[in-house]
Amino acid sequence: MHALERSGWFLATRFFDWLTYASMLSMRNDGLWARRSSFTEGEIRKATSTANPRSFFDAFSHGGSDGPVTERSEVLHGGIRCNRLWFPSPFVSNVGANNTVRAALYRHDVRSPLALILIGTFGQQFESRSQGMARTIAEQGIDCCHMELPFGQNRTPAHAASSFLTTDPVATAESFIQAVMDVGRLARVLKARYGYDRLGLIGICVGGNICHAATFLWPYEGAVFIMAGVSPADIVWQAGGAYWRRLRQGMRRTHTFAEVESLWTMSDTTRYRAPNLCPRFLMMNGLYDNVVTPAHARRLNAVIPDCPVVWYPGSHYSSPLFTGPAVENTVRFFNDKPLKDTGLRPKALTAP
């Protein structure tokens, strides 16, 4: 990619950044302050004393049950079938509506032996994009199921203080723990109810951390991480934009960075001391990402053996510009076809 073309992409990504910063100011900011966790800081510190992810998540698995699955099916344009699913979360929070997992399985008219579970990031506009991506993947011949995050705006619409990410780091840890456990429950539902032989994962942003944690707990065919990196505490502490500054200010009222990092230990999968159960991975990241920076992405890549990284000339919030190529490479990855690499590498990190 020559310098003039790279300059154009850089300006386009910055334009998308500012549009997204403006939209994020209208997110449910009351949720940043009000929600409190179902467990105490002492309980999570005790659980994080182990670097074994199985022991950690088992410590919070009490109270939930597999329970019944409710389903509503509809046929969408182009012959894609959407099965909307509701079932009890294996984790019981103190917000009743949040304890029901919501997912949408997009299925091609030709039966696929493989299904992908897609976990996006928080925020109404971002979850909508993730659902669209799941449908597009199904249109390419691989069934894909989008799961909404705990405390998401659709999952707890009537609870004013709901937010996956809050200024209370213990409550945010709760969100992460529940999300990982919900992925395991959804995988069991997809296998038992629809008979899939193989399952794969797609994680976007924090969804990448959730999916990577899940690969230490259950076997998957493969996993794709988009705009994901390590150390969520460090990412939150340095991300640009008013939303992130406000979040940090709220956290600093009660916790230091070191305390937040300690409470979020199990969201940083580079600290895990256990074998991974997933045989292969793919990462896709943006060269100009100032939320999950290339440095964060490379640190995650360093702990995943033989994981290719495709770099796009974009930022965190300009990712919609690259949805098409990301979907194409995801489908190629799971169909064992050569990836379409951009040829870009992190040495081109500065503005042209």
The 8 nearest C-alpha neighbors of each residue, nearest first, counted from 0:
[[1, 5, 4, 2, 343, 342, 341, 3],
 [0, 2, 4, 3, 5, 6, 351, 7],
 [1, 3, 5, 4, 6, 0, 351, 7],
 [4, 2, 6, 5, 1, 7, 0, 351],
 [3, 5, 7, 6, 2, 1, 0, 8],
 [4, 6, 2, 8, 7, 3, 9, 1],
 [7, 5, 9, 3, 4, 8, 351, 2],
 [6, 8, 4, 10, 5, 9, 11, 3],
 [9, 7, 11, 5, 6, 10, 312, 12],
 [8, 10, 6, 12, 7, 11, 5, 13],
 [11, 9, 13, 7, 12, 8, 14, 6],
 [12, 10, 8, 14, 9, 13, 7, 15],
 [13, 11, 317, 15, 9, 14, 313, 10],
 [12, 14, 16, 10, 15, 11, 9, 17],
 [13, 15, 11, 16, 12, 17, 10, 18],
 [16, 14, 12, 18, 317, 13, 17, 316],
 [17, 15, 13, 19, 316, 14, 18, 20],
 [16, 18, 20, 19, 14, 15, 21, 13],
 [19, 17, 15, 21, 16, 20, 22, 14],
 [18, 20, 22, 16, 21, 17, 23, 15],
 [21, 19, 17, 23, 22, 18, 16, 240],
 [20, 22, 19, 18, 24, 23, 17, 25],
 [21, 23, 19, 24, 20, 25, 18, 26],
 [24, 22, 26, 20, 25, 21, 19, 242],
 [23, 25, 22, 21, 26, 242, 20, 241],
 [24, 26, 23, 22, 27, 28, 21, 20],
 [27, 25, 23, 28, 24, 122, 22, 123],
 [28, 26, 29, 30, 25, 31, 162, 159],
 [27, 29, 30, 31, 26, 25, 32, 24],
 [28, 30, 31, 27, 32, 160, 33, 159],
 [31, 29, 160, 161, 162, 28, 32, 33],
 [32, 30, 165, 28, 29, 166, 33, 162],
 [31, 33, 30, 29, 166, 34, 165, 167],
 [32, 34, 160, 30, 31, 29, 35, 165],
 [35, 33, 160, 30, 32, 161, 36, 170],
 [34, 36, 170, 33, 37, 167, 169, 38],
 [35, 37, 170, 38, 169, 173, 34, 39],
 [36, 38, 93, 92, 35, 39, 173, 170],
 [39, 37, 36, 42, 40, 43, 169, 173],
 [40, 38, 42, 41, 43, 36, 37, 169],
 [39, 41, 43, 42, 169, 44, 38, 262],
 [42, 40, 44, 39, 43, 45, 38, 46],
 [43, 41, 45, 39, 40, 44, 46, 38],
 [42, 44, 46, 40, 45, 41, 47, 39],
 [45, 43, 41, 47, 46, 42, 40, 48],
 [44, 46, 42, 43, 48, 47, 41, 49],
 [45, 47, 43, 55, 48, 44, 42, 49],
 [48, 46, 44, 49, 45, 43, 55, 264],
 [47, 49, 45, 46, 44, 50, 55, 43],
 [50, 48, 47, 51, 46, 55, 54, 52],
 [51, 49, 271, 272, 52, 270, 48, 47],
 [50, 52, 49, 272, 53, 54, 273, 271],
 [53, 51, 55, 54, 56, 50, 271, 215],
 [54, 52, 55, 56, 51, 57, 216, 215],
 [55, 53, 57, 52, 51, 56, 58, 49],
 [54, 56, 52, 46, 58, 53, 57, 47],
 [57, 55, 58, 59, 53, 54, 52, 60],
 [56, 58, 60, 54, 59, 55, 53, 61],
 [59, 57, 56, 55, 60, 54, 46, 61],
 [60, 58, 57, 56, 61, 90, 55, 176],
 [59, 61, 57, 58, 90, 56, 89, 62],
 [62, 60, 59, 63, 90, 58, 89, 57],
 [63, 61, 91, 90, 60, 64, 89, 59],
 [64, 62, 89, 90, 91, 61, 88, 60],
 [65, 63, 89, 66, 87, 62, 88, 90],
 [64, 66, 87, 89, 67, 63, 184, 88],
 [65, 67, 64, 87, 86, 68, 63, 88],
 [68, 66, 86, 69, 65, 87, 85, 64],
 [69, 67, 86, 85, 70, 84, 66, 87],
 [70, 68, 85, 84, 86, 67, 71, 83],
 [71, 69, 84, 83, 82, 68, 72, 85],
 [70, 72, 83, 82, 84, 73, 69, 81],
 [71, 73, 82, 81, 83, 70, 74, 80],
 [72, 74, 81, 80, 75, 82, 71, 83],
 [75, 73, 80, 79, 81, 78, 76, 72],
 [76, 74, 79, 80, 78, 77, 73, 81],
 [75, 77, 78, 79, 74, 80, 73, 138],
 [78, 76, 79, 75, 138, 74, 80, 107],
 [77, 79, 76, 75, 108, 80, 74, 107],
 [78, 80, 107, 75, 77, 106, 74, 108],
 [81, 79, 74, 106, 105, 75, 73, 78],
 [80, 82, 105, 73, 104, 72, 74, 83],
 [83, 81, 72, 104, 103, 71, 84, 70],
 [84, 82, 103, 71, 70, 102, 81, 72],
 [83, 85, 70, 102, 69, 101, 103, 82],
 [86, 84, 101, 69, 100, 68, 99, 70],
 [85, 87, 68, 100, 99, 67, 69, 88],
 [88, 86, 99, 66, 100, 98, 65, 89],
 [87, 89, 98, 90, 99, 100, 181, 63],
 [90, 88, 63, 64, 87, 180, 60, 65],
 [91, 89, 63, 88, 177, 60, 92, 62],
 [92, 90, 63, 98, 62, 89, 88, 93],
 [93, 91, 94, 37, 98, 90, 95, 97],
 [92, 94, 37, 95, 91, 36, 97, 98],
 [95, 93, 92, 97, 96, 98, 158, 155],
 [94, 96, 97, 98, 93, 92, 99, 91],
 [97, 95, 98, 155, 94, 99, 154, 158],
 [96, 98, 95, 99, 94, 155, 150, 154],
 [99, 97, 88, 96, 95, 91, 87, 92],
 [98, 100, 87, 88, 97, 86, 96, 85],
 [99, 101, 86, 85, 88, 87, 98, 102],
 [102, 100, 85, 147, 84, 146, 99, 154],
 [101, 103, 146, 84, 145, 83, 147, 104],
 [102, 104, 83, 145, 144, 82, 84, 105],
 [105, 103, 144, 82, 81, 143, 83, 106],
 [106, 104, 81, 143, 134, 142, 80, 137],
 [107, 105, 142, 80, 79, 137, 81, 104],
 [106, 108, 79, 109, 137, 140, 142, 138],
 [107, 109, 110, 78, 79, 106, 80, 140],
 [110, 108, 107, 111, 140, 106, 141, 142],
 [111, 109, 108, 107, 112, 106, 142, 140],
 [110, 112, 113, 141, 142, 109, 114, 140],
 [113, 111, 195, 196, 197, 110, 114, 194],
 [114, 112, 197, 111, 198, 195, 196, 141],
 [115, 113, 142, 198, 143, 199, 141, 197],
 [114, 116, 199, 143, 200, 198, 144, 117],
 [117, 115, 144, 200, 143, 145, 201, 199],
 [116, 118, 201, 145, 144, 202, 200, 115],
 [119, 117, 206, 202, 146, 145, 201, 203],
 [120, 118, 203, 206, 129, 202, 126, 117],
 [119, 121, 205, 206, 204, 203, 125, 126],
 [120, 122, 163, 125, 151, 126, 148, 123],
 [123, 121, 125, 124, 126, 120, 152, 151],
 [122, 124, 126, 125, 152, 127, 121, 153],
 [125, 123, 127, 126, 122, 128, 121, 22],
 [124, 126, 128, 122, 127, 123, 120, 129],
 [127, 125, 129, 123, 128, 124, 119, 122],
 [128, 126, 130, 124, 125, 129, 123, 131],
 [129, 127, 131, 125, 126, 130, 132, 124],
 [128, 130, 126, 132, 131, 127, 119, 133],
 [131, 129, 133, 127, 132, 128, 145, 126],
 [132, 130, 128, 134, 129, 133, 135, 127],
 [131, 133, 129, 135, 130, 134, 128, 136],
 [134, 132, 130, 136, 143, 131, 135, 145],
 [133, 135, 137, 131, 132, 136, 105, 138],
 [136, 134, 138, 132, 137, 133, 131, 139],
 [137, 135, 139, 133, 138, 134, 141, 132],
 [138, 136, 142, 141, 134, 140, 139, 135],
 [137, 139, 135, 136, 140, 107, 134, 79],
 [140, 138, 136, 137, 141, 135, 330, 107],
 [139, 141, 137, 138, 107, 142, 136, 111],
 [142, 140, 137, 136, 139, 111, 143, 114],
 [143, 141, 137, 106, 114, 105, 107, 111],
 [142, 144, 115, 133, 105, 114, 137, 104],
 [143, 145, 104, 116, 103, 117, 105, 115],
 [144, 146, 117, 103, 102, 130, 116, 133],
 [147, 145, 102, 118, 101, 117, 148, 144],
 [148, 146, 101, 102, 145, 149, 151, 154],
 [147, 149, 151, 178, 150, 146, 121, 163],
 [150, 148, 151, 174, 178, 163, 97, 147],
 [151, 149, 162, 163, 161, 155, 97, 154],
 [152, 150, 154, 149, 148, 153, 162, 155],
 [151, 153, 156, 154, 155, 123, 150, 122],
 [154, 152, 156, 151, 155, 123, 147, 150],
 [153, 155, 151, 152, 97, 156, 150, 96],
 [154, 156, 158, 152, 96, 97, 153, 157],
 [157, 155, 152, 153, 158, 154, 159, 151],
 [158, 156, 155, 159, 96, 152, 161, 154],
 [157, 159, 155, 160, 156, 161, 94, 96],
 [160, 158, 161, 157, 30, 29, 156, 27],
 [159, 161, 30, 34, 33, 158, 29, 162],
 [162, 160, 30, 150, 158, 159, 34, 155],
 [161, 163, 150, 30, 164, 151, 165, 160],
 [164, 162, 150, 174, 151, 171, 149, 121],
 [165, 163, 171, 162, 31, 166, 174, 121],
 [166, 164, 31, 167, 171, 162, 32, 163],
 [165, 167, 250, 249, 31, 32, 246, 168],
 [166, 168, 165, 170, 169, 250, 171, 35],
 [169, 167, 171, 170, 166, 259, 172, 165],
 [170, 168, 172, 171, 167, 40, 36, 173],
 [171, 169, 36, 173, 172, 167, 168, 35],
 [170, 172, 168, 174, 164, 173, 169, 165],
 [173, 171, 169, 175, 170, 174, 263, 168],
 [172, 174, 170, 176, 171, 175, 177, 169],
 [175, 173, 171, 177, 172, 176, 163, 149],
 [176, 174, 178, 172, 173, 177, 179, 171],
 [177, 175, 173, 179, 178, 174, 172, 180],
 [176, 178, 180, 174, 175, 179, 90, 181],
 [177, 179, 181, 175, 180, 176, 149, 174],
 [180, 178, 182, 176, 181, 177, 209, 213],
 [179, 181, 177, 183, 182, 178, 176, 184],
 [180, 182, 178, 184, 183, 179, 88, 177],
 [183, 181, 185, 179, 180, 184, 186, 178],
 [184, 182, 186, 180, 181, 185, 187, 179],
 [183, 185, 181, 187, 186, 182, 188, 180],
 [186, 184, 188, 182, 187, 183, 181, 189],
 [185, 187, 183, 189, 184, 188, 182, 190],
 [186, 188, 184, 190, 185, 189, 191, 183],
 [189, 187, 185, 191, 186, 190, 192, 184],
 [190, 188, 186, 192, 193, 187, 191, 185],
 [189, 191, 194, 195, 187, 188, 193, 192],
 [190, 192, 188, 194, 189, 193, 187, 195],
 [191, 193, 189, 188, 190, 194, 187, 195],
 [192, 194, 189, 190, 195, 191, 188, 196],
 [195, 193, 190, 191, 192, 196, 189, 112],
 [194, 196, 190, 112, 197, 193, 113, 189],
 [197, 195, 112, 194, 113, 198, 190, 114],
 [198, 196, 113, 195, 220, 112, 114, 199],
 [197, 199, 114, 219, 220, 115, 113, 200],
 [200, 198, 115, 220, 221, 219, 222, 116],
 [199, 201, 222, 116, 115, 117, 223, 210],
 [200, 202, 117, 223, 222, 224, 116, 118],
 [207, 203, 201, 206, 224, 118, 210, 117],
 [202, 204, 206, 225, 119, 207, 226, 224],
 [203, 205, 227, 226, 206, 207, 120, 225],
 [206, 204, 208, 207, 120, 203, 209, 227],
 [205, 207, 202, 203, 118, 209, 119, 204],
 [202, 206, 208, 224, 203, 210, 205, 227],
 [209, 207, 211, 205, 206, 210, 212, 266],
 [210, 208, 206, 212, 207, 179, 211, 213],
 [211, 209, 213, 207, 212, 208, 202, 206],
 [210, 212, 208, 214, 213, 209, 207, 268],
 [211, 213, 209, 210, 214, 215, 208, 268],
 [214, 212, 210, 216, 215, 211, 179, 217],
 [215, 213, 211, 216, 212, 217, 276, 277],
 [216, 214, 275, 213, 276, 212, 217, 274],
 [215, 217, 213, 214, 53, 218, 276, 212],
 [216, 218, 214, 215, 213, 276, 219, 183],
 [219, 217, 276, 277, 214, 220, 216, 215],
 [220, 218, 277, 199, 221, 198, 217, 214],
 [219, 221, 199, 198, 197, 277, 278, 218],
 [222, 220, 199, 279, 219, 280, 277, 278],
 [221, 223, 200, 280, 199, 201, 281, 224],
 [222, 224, 201, 281, 280, 282, 200, 202],
 [225, 223, 282, 202, 207, 227, 201, 203],
 [224, 226, 203, 283, 227, 282, 284, 202],
 [227, 225, 284, 204, 203, 283, 291, 224],
 [228, 226, 204, 207, 225, 224, 296, 203],
 [227, 229, 296, 295, 299, 291, 226, 230],
 [228, 230, 299, 295, 267, 231, 298, 296],
 [229, 231, 267, 232, 233, 234, 228, 266],
 [232, 230, 234, 233, 229, 235, 267, 266],
 [233, 231, 260, 235, 230, 234, 236, 259],
 [232, 234, 236, 230, 231, 235, 237, 260],
 [235, 233, 231, 232, 236, 237, 238, 291],
 [234, 236, 232, 238, 233, 237, 231, 243],
 [237, 235, 233, 234, 238, 232, 247, 256],
 [236, 238, 234, 235, 233, 239, 290, 243],
 [239, 237, 290, 235, 234, 236, 289, 243],
 [238, 240, 289, 243, 290, 237, 241, 244],
 [239, 241, 242, 243, 20, 244, 238, 17],
 [242, 240, 244, 243, 245, 239, 20, 24],
 [243, 241, 245, 244, 240, 24, 246, 23],
 [242, 244, 246, 245, 241, 240, 238, 247],
 [245, 243, 241, 247, 246, 242, 248, 240],
 [246, 244, 248, 242, 243, 247, 241, 249],
 [245, 247, 243, 249, 244, 248, 166, 242],
 [248, 246, 250, 244, 249, 245, 251, 243],
 [249, 247, 245, 251, 246, 250, 244, 252],
 [248, 250, 166, 246, 247, 252, 251, 245],
 [249, 251, 166, 247, 252, 248, 254, 253],
 [252, 250, 254, 248, 253, 249, 255, 247],
 [251, 253, 250, 249, 254, 248, 255, 247],
 [252, 254, 251, 250, 255, 249, 167, 166],
 [255, 253, 251, 250, 258, 252, 259, 256],
 [254, 256, 258, 257, 251, 259, 253, 250],
 [255, 257, 259, 258, 260, 254, 232, 236],
 [258, 256, 260, 255, 259, 261, 254, 262],
 [257, 259, 261, 255, 256, 260, 254, 262],
 [260, 258, 262, 256, 261, 257, 168, 263],
 [259, 261, 257, 263, 232, 258, 262, 256],
 [260, 262, 258, 264, 259, 263, 257, 44],
 [263, 261, 259, 260, 264, 258, 44, 169],
 [264, 262, 260, 266, 261, 265, 172, 259],
 [263, 265, 261, 267, 266, 262, 260, 47],
 [266, 264, 267, 263, 268, 47, 52, 270],
 [265, 267, 263, 264, 268, 208, 231, 175],
 [268, 266, 230, 265, 264, 269, 229, 270],
 [267, 269, 270, 271, 266, 212, 265, 211],
 [268, 270, 267, 271, 302, 299, 229, 230],
 [271, 269, 268, 267, 272, 50, 264, 265],
 [272, 270, 50, 268, 269, 273, 51, 52],
 [271, 273, 50, 51, 270, 274, 52, 269],
 [272, 274, 271, 51, 275, 215, 52, 50],
 [275, 273, 276, 215, 272, 271, 216, 277],
 [274, 276, 215, 277, 214, 273, 216, 278],
 [275, 277, 218, 215, 214, 217, 274, 278],
 [276, 278, 219, 218, 214, 275, 221, 279],
 [279, 277, 221, 276, 220, 280, 219, 275],
 [280, 278, 221, 277, 222, 306, 281, 220],
 [279, 281, 222, 306, 221, 223, 282, 278],
 [280, 282, 223, 307, 306, 224, 308, 222],
 [281, 283, 308, 224, 223, 225, 307, 309],
 [284, 282, 309, 225, 308, 310, 226, 224],
 [283, 285, 226, 310, 225, 311, 309, 282],
 [286, 284, 313, 311, 314, 288, 287, 310],
 [285, 287, 312, 288, 348, 313, 311, 345],
 [288, 286, 314, 313, 285, 289, 348, 312],
 [287, 314, 289, 315, 292, 285, 290, 286],
 [290, 288, 292, 291, 238, 287, 239, 314],
 [291, 289, 238, 292, 288, 234, 315, 239],
 [292, 290, 288, 295, 228, 289, 234, 227],
 [291, 293, 288, 289, 295, 294, 290, 296],
 [294, 292, 296, 295, 297, 286, 345, 291],
 [293, 295, 297, 292, 296, 298, 291, 228],
 [296, 294, 228, 292, 298, 293, 229, 297],
 [297, 295, 228, 293, 299, 294, 298, 227],
 [296, 298, 300, 294, 299, 295, 301, 293],
 [299, 297, 301, 295, 296, 300, 294, 229],
 [300, 298, 229, 296, 228, 297, 301, 302],
 [299, 301, 297, 303, 298, 302, 296, 306],
 [300, 302, 298, 299, 303, 297, 304, 306],
 [301, 303, 300, 299, 304, 269, 298, 268],
 [304, 302, 300, 301, 306, 305, 299, 280],
 [303, 305, 306, 302, 301, 300, 279, 280],
 [304, 306, 307, 303, 279, 280, 300, 281],
 [307, 305, 280, 281, 304, 303, 300, 308],
 [308, 306, 281, 282, 305, 309, 280, 300],
 [309, 307, 282, 283, 281, 310, 306, 284],
 [308, 310, 283, 340, 282, 284, 311, 307],
 [311, 309, 284, 285, 343, 283, 286, 308],
 [310, 312, 285, 313, 286, 284, 309, 341],
 [313, 311, 286, 285, 8, 287, 310, 9],
 [314, 312, 285, 287, 12, 311, 286, 317],
 [313, 315, 288, 287, 285, 317, 316, 12],
 [316, 314, 288, 317, 318, 290, 285, 226],
 [315, 317, 16, 318, 314, 15, 19, 12],
 [316, 318, 12, 15, 314, 319, 315, 320],
 [317, 319, 320, 321, 316, 315, 322, 314],
 [320, 318, 322, 321, 317, 316, 128, 323],
 [321, 319, 318, 317, 322, 323, 313, 12],
 [320, 322, 319, 318, 323, 324, 325, 311],
 [323, 321, 325, 319, 324, 320, 326, 318],
 [322, 324, 326, 325, 321, 327, 320, 319],
 [325, 323, 327, 321, 326, 322, 328, 339],
 [326, 324, 322, 328, 327, 323, 321, 329],
 [327, 325, 329, 323, 324, 328, 322, 330],
 [328, 326, 324, 330, 325, 329, 331, 323],
 [327, 329, 331, 325, 330, 326, 338, 332],
 [330, 328, 326, 332, 331, 327, 325, 333],
 [329, 331, 327, 333, 332, 328, 334, 326],
 [332, 330, 336, 328, 334, 329, 333, 335],
 [331, 333, 329, 335, 330, 334, 328, 336],
 [332, 334, 330, 335, 331, 329, 221, 336],
 [333, 335, 331, 332, 336, 330, 329, 337],
 [336, 334, 332, 333, 331, 337, 330, 338],
 [335, 337, 331, 334, 332, 338, 333, 330],
 [338, 336, 331, 339, 335, 332, 328, 340],
 [337, 339, 328, 340, 331, 336, 332, 327],
 [340, 338, 328, 341, 337, 324, 309, 327],
 [339, 341, 342, 309, 338, 310, 343, 308],
 [342, 340, 343, 310, 339, 311, 309, 0],
 [341, 343, 340, 344, 310, 0, 309, 339],
 [344, 342, 341, 310, 345, 311, 0, 347],
 [343, 345, 346, 310, 347, 342, 286, 309],
 [346, 344, 347, 348, 286, 293, 343, 310],
 [345, 347, 344, 348, 349, 343, 286, 293],
 [348, 346, 345, 349, 344, 286, 343, 350],
 [349, 347, 346, 345, 286, 287, 350, 293],
 [350, 348, 347, 351, 287, 346, 286, 345],
 [349, 351, 348, 9, 6, 347, 287, 5],
 [350, 6, 349, 2, 5, 9, 347, 3]]
